[in-house]
């Protein structure tokens, strides 16, 4: 208590997502991020040179959060990522800096609108959880061992994009475009657990749920998200 709190994220995932916004959560046997606090850091210091020490698996994990930001908020950013994906994964400095900056700005938009995730509309911080309802359940099912976070939410985003399509919100053409991009950059799109009923029991504990309803952050087109309840 009383000490200034600084964050120096050393993974791509933490640089574009978890170090921004003040959420601090822990995983338990009851689910992911069900316990935690909101506490904003005084400053976040990002040095992309540290990313050179990471395996490609960790870079792709961070990229999953970058593409999530584009899918929920910025169509032009998604198009830019389609053109620059290989440069980004190979840690091209200028491409990487732009992707990180764009991701941070999108996350800050929602944090500034709804810091403690109280809203139930398109400005809700819950929009940042696109792919996470299913993704967190997958992580919990495997006790956080089979997949890293980016891999789990990649599967979650494709699943929730398919749900968006099933609900006649996201067009089939855009769904296929998203799936193609995920496969192009090596992100996971499926796991056998999706066919298990036990996954629904875990999803029922998701922190976004309200009045016994399973709530989702879905997309109605690339670059636009809605709170579905």
VOPAGU-2260 file (C-alpha; in pm, 1 decimal, decimal comma):
REM VOPAGU-2260
SITE   aa  ch    i         X         Y         Z
SITE  UNK   A    0       0,0       0,0       0,0
SITE  UNK   A    1     113,4     350,4     -81,1
SITE  UNK   A    2     359,9     242,1    -348,5
SITE  UNK   A    3     338,0     355,0    -709,2
SITE  UNK   A    4     235,6      66,8    -934,9
SITE  UNK   A    5     415,5      32,8   -1270,1
SITE  UNK   A    6     374,1    -242,6   -1527,0
SITE  UNK   A    7     646,8    -355,0   -1766,4
SITE  UNK   A    8     479,9    -618,4   -1989,1
SITE  UNK   A    9     724,6    -861,2   -2149,2
SITE  UNK   A   10     493,1   -1061,3   -2378,1
SITE  UNK   A   11     301,5    -942,2   -2682,1
SITE  UNK   A   12     -23,2   -1050,6   -2516,5
SITE  UNK   A   13      40,3    -841,5   -2207,5
SITE  UNK   A   14     159,2    -543,2   -2410,7
SITE  UNK   A   15    -160,9    -525,2   -2617,4
SITE  UNK   A   16    -411,6    -639,2   -2358,6
SITE  UNK   A   17    -359,9    -747,6   -1999,6
SITE  UNK   A   18    -134,6    -459,7   -1891,2
SITE  UNK   A   19    -396,5    -207,6   -2006,7
SITE  UNK   A   20    -709,7    -122,8   -1810,0
SITE  UNK   A   21    -632,4    -204,4   -1448,9
SITE  UNK   A   22    -788,3    -551,0   -1424,2
SITE  UNK   A   23    -598,9    -792,5   -1203,4
SITE  UNK   A   24    -744,1   -1143,6   -1185,2
SITE  UNK   A   25    -645,9   -1493,1   -1079,5
SITE  UNK   A   26    -745,6   -1837,2   -1200,4
SITE  UNK   A   27    -904,7   -2085,8    -960,9
SITE  UNK   A   28   -1065,4   -2428,0    -981,2
SITE  UNK   A   29   -1399,4   -2246,8   -1008,9
SITE  UNK   A   30   -1309,9   -2058,7   -1326,5
SITE  UNK   A   31   -1085,0   -1799,5   -1486,9
SITE  UNK   A   32   -1068,1   -1440,4   -1361,4
SITE  UNK   A   33   -1362,5   -1478,6   -1124,2
SITE  UNK   A   34   -1155,2   -1324,9    -844,8
SITE  UNK   A   35    -964,8   -1001,0    -879,5
SITE  UNK   A   36    -949,3    -624,9    -844,6
SITE  UNK   A   37    -952,6    -305,3   -1049,0
SITE  UNK   A   38    -635,2    -109,4    -981,2
SITE  UNK   A   39    -486,4     118,8   -1243,5
SITE  UNK   A   40    -106,9     134,6   -1283,3
SITE  UNK   A   41      59,8     473,2   -1270,2
SITE  UNK   A   42     241,8     390,3   -1590,7
SITE  UNK   A   43     282,5     106,5   -1842,1
SITE  UNK   A   44     626,9      80,4   -2000,2
SITE  UNK   A   45     643,4    -118,0   -2325,3
SITE  UNK   A   46     970,8    -222,1   -2488,7
SITE  UNK   A   47     912,4    -433,2   -2800,4
SITE  UNK   A   48    1275,4    -550,1   -2810,8
SITE  UNK   A   49    1199,0    -803,6   -2535,8
SITE  UNK   A   50     967,5    -984,0   -2777,1
SITE  UNK   A   51    1268,9   -1114,5   -2968,5
SITE  UNK   A   52    1326,2   -1361,7   -2684,5
SITE  UNK   A   53     983,1   -1521,8   -2723,8
SITE  UNK   A   54     893,9   -1837,4   -2922,4
SITE  UNK   A   55     653,8   -1795,9   -3216,1
SITE  UNK   A   56     380,8   -1965,8   -3011,7
SITE  UNK   A   57     380,8   -1673,3   -2768,8
SITE  UNK   A   58     380,5   -1417,2   -3050,1
SITE  UNK   A   59      74,8   -1584,0   -3204,3
SITE  UNK   A   60     -89,5   -1587,0   -2861,7
SITE  UNK   A   61     -50,1   -1210,3   -2838,6
SITE  UNK   A   62    -165,0   -1168,5   -3197,0
SITE  UNK   A   63    -494,7   -1333,1   -3102,0
SITE  UNK   A   64    -571,4   -1031,2   -2882,7
SITE  UNK   A   65    -465,1    -791,1   -3156,5
SITE  UNK   A   66    -699,2    -946,7   -3411,1
SITE  UNK   A   67    -975,0    -948,5   -3148,4
SITE  UNK   A   68    -947,6    -572,6   -3114,0
SITE  UNK   A   69    -979,0    -530,5   -3490,4
SITE  UNK   A   70   -1278,3    -763,6   -3510,5
SITE  UNK   A   71   -1477,5    -583,1   -3242,9
SITE  UNK   A   72   -1400,7    -222,4   -3334,7
SITE  UNK   A   73   -1195,6    -141,1   -3644,8
SITE  UNK   A   74   -1256,8    -284,8   -3992,9
SITE  UNK   A   75    -970,7     -88,5   -4151,4
SITE  UNK   A   76    -733,5    -224,8   -3885,3
SITE  UNK   A   77    -845,2    -578,0   -3974,4
SITE  UNK   A   78    -772,9    -511,4   -4344,1
SITE  UNK   A   79    -430,4    -372,6   -4250,9
SITE  UNK   A   80    -355,8    -683,2   -4044,3
SITE  UNK   A   81    -452,4    -906,3   -4337,1
SITE  UNK   A   82    -185,0    -731,9   -4545,8
SITE  UNK   A   83      83,1    -720,4   -4277,2
SITE  UNK   A   84      36,6   -1041,8   -4080,5
SITE  UNK   A   85     366,1   -1206,2   -4181,0
SITE  UNK   A   86     568,8    -893,2   -4109,8
SITE  UNK   A   87     402,0    -865,9   -3770,2
SITE  UNK   A   88     466,7   -1229,8   -3678,0
SITE  UNK   A   89     829,6   -1180,9   -3783,2
SITE  UNK   A   90     848,9    -882,6   -3545,4
SITE  UNK   A   91     895,3    -606,5   -3801,5
SITE  UNK   A   92     952,8    -304,7   -3576,6
SITE  UNK   A   93     730,5     -45,8   -3747,2
SITE  UNK   A   94     447,0    -292,2   -3810,0
SITE  UNK   A   95     463,0    -421,5   -3454,6
SITE  UNK   A   96     460,4     -72,9   -3302,2
SITE  UNK   A   97     155,2      27,6   -3505,0
SITE  UNK   A   98     -34,0    -293,6   -3416,4
SITE  UNK   A   99      40,3    -253,9   -3045,5
SITE  UNK   A  100     -58,9     112,8   -3047,6
SITE  UNK   A  101    -386,2      47,3   -3235,9
SITE  UNK   A  102    -474,3    -235,4   -2995,7
SITE  UNK   A  103    -408,9     -19,6   -2691,1
SITE  UNK   A  104    -623,0     262,8   -2828,9
SITE  UNK   A  105    -914,3      26,8   -2892,8
SITE  UNK   A  106    -891,1    -121,7   -2545,9
SITE  UNK   A  107    -867,6     223,9   -2388,6
SITE  UNK   A  108   -1185,9     326,7   -2570,7
SITE  UNK   A  109   -1381,5      63,8   -2377,6
SITE  UNK   A  110   -1194,0     114,7   -2051,0
SITE  UNK   A  111   -1271,0     487,0   -2059,4
SITE  UNK   A  112   -1637,7     421,6   -2137,0
SITE  UNK   A  113   -1687,1     146,7   -1880,1
SITE  UNK   A  114   -1388,5      94,6   -1649,6
SITE  UNK   A  115   -1556,6    -155,8   -1417,3
SITE  UNK   A  116   -1769,0    -332,7   -1679,9
SITE  UNK   A  117   -2110,5    -218,7   -1561,7
SITE  UNK   A  118   -2271,6    -138,7   -1897,9
SITE  UNK   A  119   -2481,5    -385,5   -2096,8
SITE  UNK   A  120   -2453,0    -226,1   -2441,5
SITE  UNK   A  121   -2207,0    -183,5   -2729,0
SITE  UNK   A  122   -1989,7      49,2   -2517,6
SITE  UNK   A  123   -1950,0    -213,0   -2245,6
SITE  UNK   A  124   -1599,9    -320,5   -2153,9
SITE  UNK   A  125   -1742,2    -669,5   -2201,6
SITE  UNK   A  126   -1694,7    -618,1   -2577,2
SITE  UNK   A  127   -1329,4    -692,7   -2509,1
SITE  UNK   A  128   -1436,9   -1041,2   -2407,1
SITE  UNK   A  129   -1527,4   -1146,9   -2760,2
SITE  UNK   A  130   -1404,7   -1505,4   -2784,0
SITE  UNK   A  131   -1342,9   -1521,0   -2410,9
SITE  UNK   A  132   -1673,5   -1674,6   -2298,3
SITE  UNK   A  133   -1585,9   -1995,7   -2481,2
SITE  UNK   A  134   -1210,1   -1943,0   -2453,8
SITE  UNK   A  135   -1206,4   -1907,3   -2076,5
SITE  UNK   A  136   -1423,7   -2218,2   -2045,1
SITE  UNK   A  137   -1175,2   -2413,6   -2256,9
SITE  UNK   A  138    -886,3   -2295,6   -2039,2
SITE  UNK   A  139   -1075,5   -2394,1   -1723,9
SITE  UNK   A  140   -1170,9   -2735,1   -1862,1
SITE  UNK   A  141    -807,2   -2820,9   -1929,7
SITE  UNK   A  142    -693,6   -2665,5   -1599,8
SITE  UNK   A  143    -493,8   -2403,0   -1794,3
SITE  UNK   A  144    -251,2   -2665,7   -1925,9
SITE  UNK   A  145    -340,5   -2767,8   -2282,6
SITE  UNK   A  146    -361,2   -2420,6   -2439,4
SITE  UNK   A  147    -213,0   -2084,4   -2362,9
SITE  UNK   A  148    -455,6   -1791,8   -2343,0
SITE  UNK   A  149    -423,0   -1683,1   -2704,7
SITE  UNK   A  150    -481,5   -2035,0   -2835,5
SITE  UNK   A  151    -794,1   -2078,0   -2622,7
SITE  UNK   A  152    -949,4   -1746,1   -2720,1
SITE  UNK   A  153    -865,5   -1809,8   -3086,4
SITE  UNK   A  154   -1088,3   -2114,5   -3069,7
SITE  UNK   A  155   -1336,6   -1905,7   -2871,9
SITE  UNK   A  156   -1345,6   -1624,8   -3128,7
SITE  UNK   A  157   -1412,3   -1861,7   -3417,8
SITE  UNK   A  158   -1682,6   -2036,7   -3214,1
SITE  UNK   A  159   -1847,4   -1709,6   -3117,3
SITE  UNK   A  160   -1816,8   -1580,8   -3474,6
SITE  UNK   A  161   -2004,6   -1895,2   -3581,3
SITE  UNK   A  162   -2267,5   -1819,4   -3316,3
SITE  UNK   A  163   -2292,0   -1466,2   -3457,3
SITE  UNK   A  164   -2344,7   -1615,4   -3802,1
SITE  UNK   A  165   -2603,3   -1865,2   -3671,5
SITE  UNK   A  166   -2798,0   -1574,6   -3519,2
SITE  UNK   A  167   -2802,7   -1402,3   -3861,5
SITE  UNK   A  168   -2577,3   -1118,7   -3747,1
SITE  UNK   A  169   -2245,4   -1198,5   -3914,7
SITE  UNK   A  170   -2254,1   -1286,4   -4285,4
SITE  UNK   A  171   -2115,5   -1618,7   -4404,0
SITE  UNK   A  172   -1870,1   -1437,6   -4630,6
SITE  UNK   A  173   -1724,3   -1244,7   -4338,3
SITE  UNK   A  174   -1717,8   -1555,2   -4119,4
SITE  UNK   A  175   -1519,0   -1740,9   -4384,7
SITE  UNK   A  176   -1285,8   -1442,4   -4421,7
SITE  UNK   A  177   -1214,5   -1448,5   -4047,0
SITE  UNK   A  178   -1155,4   -1824,8   -4043,9
SITE  UNK   A  179    -919,6   -1795,6   -4342,2
SITE  UNK   A  180    -714,2   -1528,5   -4168,2
SITE  UNK   A  181    -687,7   -1731,6   -3847,9
SITE  UNK   A  182    -564,9   -2033,7   -4043,1
SITE  UNK   A  183    -326,0   -1818,7   -4245,7
SITE  UNK   A  184    -147,1   -1695,7   -3934,7
SITE  UNK   A  185    -154,6   -2028,3   -3750,4
SITE  UNK   A  186    -421,2   -1951,3   -3490,1
SITE  UNK   A  187    -624,7   -2242,9   -3360,3
SITE  UNK   A  188    -989,0   -2265,3   -3470,2
SITE  UNK   A  189   -1128,1   -2585,8   -3313,7
SITE  UNK   A  190   -1095,7   -2832,6   -3027,8
SITE  UNK   A  191   -1291,2   -3150,6   -2957,1
SITE  UNK   A  192   -1406,9   -3011,7   -2620,5
SITE  UNK   A  193   -1654,5   -2790,8   -2809,8
SITE  UNK   A  194   -1873,2   -3099,2   -2847,6
SITE  UNK   A  195   -1876,9   -3173,9   -2473,3
SITE  UNK   A  196   -2178,2   -3074,1   -2262,5
SITE  UNK   A  197   -1946,0   -3012,6   -1967,4
SITE  UNK   A  198   -1824,7   -2700,1   -2144,9
SITE  UNK   A  199   -2172,6   -2546,8   -2110,1
SITE  UNK   A  200   -2162,3   -2604,7   -1734,5
SITE  UNK   A  201   -1838,2   -2408,0   -1717,8
SITE  UNK   A  202   -1976,8   -2129,8   -1939,8
SITE  UNK   A  203   -2269,1   -2099,0   -1699,2
SITE  UNK   A  204   -2019,1   -1959,6   -1445,3
SITE  UNK   A  205   -1891,2   -1686,2   -1678,4
SITE  UNK   A  206   -1862,7   -1347,1   -1509,0
SITE  UNK   A  207   -2067,5   -1172,9   -1781,4
SITE  UNK   A  208   -2376,0   -1381,3   -1706,2
SITE  UNK   A  209   -2675,4   -1197,0   -1566,4
SITE  UNK   A  210   -3005,7   -1325,5   -1428,3
SITE  UNK   A  211   -2930,6   -1687,9   -1524,7
SITE  UNK   A  212   -2864,8   -1591,0   -1888,2
SITE  UNK   A  213   -2544,6   -1669,9   -2074,5
SITE  UNK   A  214   -2431,8   -1338,0   -2220,1
SITE  UNK   A  215   -2198,1   -1309,4   -2516,2
SITE  UNK   A  216   -1999,6   -1033,9   -2678,3
SITE  UNK   A  217   -2063,4   -1106,4   -3046,4
SITE  UNK   A  218   -1985,9    -937,9   -3378,2
SITE  UNK   A  219   -2244,3    -834,5   -3636,9
SITE  UNK   A  220   -1974,3    -757,0   -3893,5
SITE  UNK   A  221   -1597,9    -728,8   -3900,2
SITE  UNK   A  222   -1515,8    -422,9   -3691,1
SITE  UNK   A  223   -1847,4    -405,0   -3502,4
SITE  UNK   A  224   -1954,3    -580,3   -3182,4
SITE  UNK   A  225   -2271,8    -607,5   -2975,3
SITE  UNK   A  226   -2362,6    -725,6   -2628,2
SITE  UNK   A  227   -2598,2   -1020,4   -2678,6
SITE  UNK   A  228   -2815,2   -1110,3   -2382,5
